[in-house]
Amino acid sequence: MISRRTLLGAAAVLATISAASAEGGLAERRAITAYQQEKYPALLKAIQDAAGFAVPVEVNWDQLAVSGDAKYYADDGYFGKTIFEPLAAGLKEVGKDDMGRQALKAKLKSIRVRYDEKTSSSNYLGSLKFDGGVLDVNWRPFANTQDFKPRVDAVVQMLEKNL
């Protein structure tokens, strides 16, 4: 059962996301809004379940939304399989035992998801940072969708090094 606090946190995150996605073209805004309403809540729940607590997740949709790709946003491979699902799987691996769950709760304060072409790397670990309790995920959406395991491994490596 999801706690009231978790639901309120998720609602606040979605409100922030909606405000952030107000920029960009109409097609992108519509597609992002549809994704946020239809697919993202289940992905956010999977991330928080994997972490073992309601870790705040800040998504910079304006950066993730590649102009002209709005028609692909609903595809599970666009955001889900390239960003959110590997993130959840990495958290689940780290939190597979009490020691991992306790470390996540003690040191992981939030997760930031974005895509900055200038600072992103084709090396998944190189596009992750952990600073001040914030796991920063800077992965390009809809790229190399077959690289699920390397993304999971990168999340695990980054967290295990910093927890």
C-alpha positions in Angstrom: 0.0 0.0 0.0 1.3 3.4 -0.9 1.5 5.9 2.0 -0.1 9.3 2.0 3.4 10.8 2.2 4.5 8.9 -0.9 1.4 10.0 -2.8 1.9 13.6 -1.8 5.5 13.5 -2.8 4.7 12.0 -6.1 2.0 14.7 -6.7 4.6 17.4 -5.9 7.1 15.9 -8.3 4.5 15.6 -11.0 3.5 19.3 -10.5 7.1 20.3 -10.8 7.5 18.2 -13.9 4.4 19.7 -15.5 5.6 23.2 -14.9 9.0 22.3 -16.3 7.5 20.8 -19.5 5.5 24.0 -20.2 8.3 25.1 -22.5 8.8 23.6 -26.0 6.4 23.0 -28.8 2.8 22.0 -28.4 3.4 18.5 -29.7 6.2 17.9 -27.2 4.1 19.4 -24.3 1.1 17.2 -25.2 3.3 14.1 -25.5 5.1 14.7 -22.2 1.9 15.4 -20.4 0.4 12.1 -21.7 3.6 10.3 -20.7 3.5 11.8 -17.2 -0.1 10.8 -16.7 -0.1 7.4 -18.3 3.3 5.8 -17.9 5.5 7.8 -15.5 3.6 7.1 -12.3 4.3 3.4 -12.5 7.9 4.0 -13.3 8.3 6.4 -10.3 6.7 3.8 -8.1 9.1 1.2 -9.4 12.0 3.5 -8.6 10.8 4.2 -5.1 9.9 0.6 -4.4 13.4 -0.4 -5.6 15.0 2.2 -3.4 12.9 1.1 -0.4 11.6 4.6 0.4 10.0 7.5 -1.4 13.1 9.0 -2.8 12.3 12.3 -4.6 12.9 12.1 -8.3 13.3 15.3 -10.2 12.9 14.9 -14.0 13.9 17.7 -16.3 11.5 16.9 -19.1 12.6 19.9 -21.2 16.0 18.4 -21.5 14.8 14.8 -22.0 12.3 15.8 -24.7 14.2 15.8 -27.9 12.6 18.2 -30.4 10.7 16.4 -33.1 10.5 13.1 -31.3 7.1 13.7 -29.6 5.5 10.9 -31.6 8.0 8.4 -29.9 7.6 9.4 -26.3 4.9 6.8 -25.6 7.2 4.1 -26.8 8.5 2.1 -23.8 12.0 2.3 -25.3 12.1 6.1 -25.4 12.3 7.0 -21.7 11.4 3.7 -19.9 13.9 1.2 -21.2 16.7 3.7 -21.6 16.4 5.7 -18.4 13.8 4.8 -15.8 13.7 1.0 -15.9 17.6 0.6 -15.7 17.6 3.1 -12.8 15.0 1.1 -10.9 16.8 -2.2 -11.6 20.1 -0.7 -10.4 18.4 0.6 -7.2 16.9 -2.8 -6.7 20.2 -4.5 -7.0 21.9 -2.2 -4.5 19.0 -2.6 -2.1 18.8 -6.4 -2.4 19.7 -6.8 1.3 19.3 -4.9 4.6 22.8 -3.3 4.3 22.0 -1.9 0.8 18.6 -0.6 1.8 20.0 1.1 4.9 22.8 2.7 2.8 20.3 4.0 0.3 18.0 5.4 3.0 21.0 7.0 4.8 22.8 8.6 1.8 20.5 8.9 -1.2 18.6 12.1 -0.8 17.2 12.5 -4.3 17.6 11.5 -8.0 17.8 14.0 -10.8 17.1 12.8 -14.4 18.1 14.9 -17.3 19.8 14.9 -20.7 22.5 17.4 -21.5 24.1 16.6 -24.8 27.2 18.6 -24.0 28.0 16.7 -20.8 26.5 13.3 -21.5 28.8 10.5 -22.4 28.4 7.3 -24.3 29.9 5.7 -21.2 26.9 5.2 -19.0 28.9 5.4 -15.8 30.5 8.6 -17.0 27.1 10.2 -17.4 26.2 9.5 -13.7 27.3 11.6 -10.8 26.7 11.3 -7.0 27.2 14.5 -5.1 25.6 15.6 -1.8 23.3 12.6 -1.8 21.9 13.4 -5.3 22.2 10.7 -8.0 22.4 12.7 -11.3 21.4 10.6 -14.3 22.4 12.3 -17.6 21.5 9.7 -20.2 20.1 10.3 -23.7 16.6 8.9 -24.2 15.9 6.4 -27.0 19.6 5.6 -27.6 21.0 2.1 -27.6 17.9 0.6 -26.2 19.5 -2.8 -26.1 22.0 -1.5 -23.4 19.8 -2.2 -20.4 22.4 -4.2 -18.5 25.3 -1.7 -19.0 23.0 1.0 -17.6 22.0 -1.1 -14.6 25.6 -1.9 -14.0 26.6 1.8 -14.1 23.9 2.7 -11.5 25.1 -0.1 -9.2 28.8 0.9 -9.6 28.1 4.6 -8.9 25.9 3.9 -5.9 28.1 1.2 -4.4 31.1 3.5 -4.7 29.3 6.4 -2.9 27.1 4.7 -0.3 
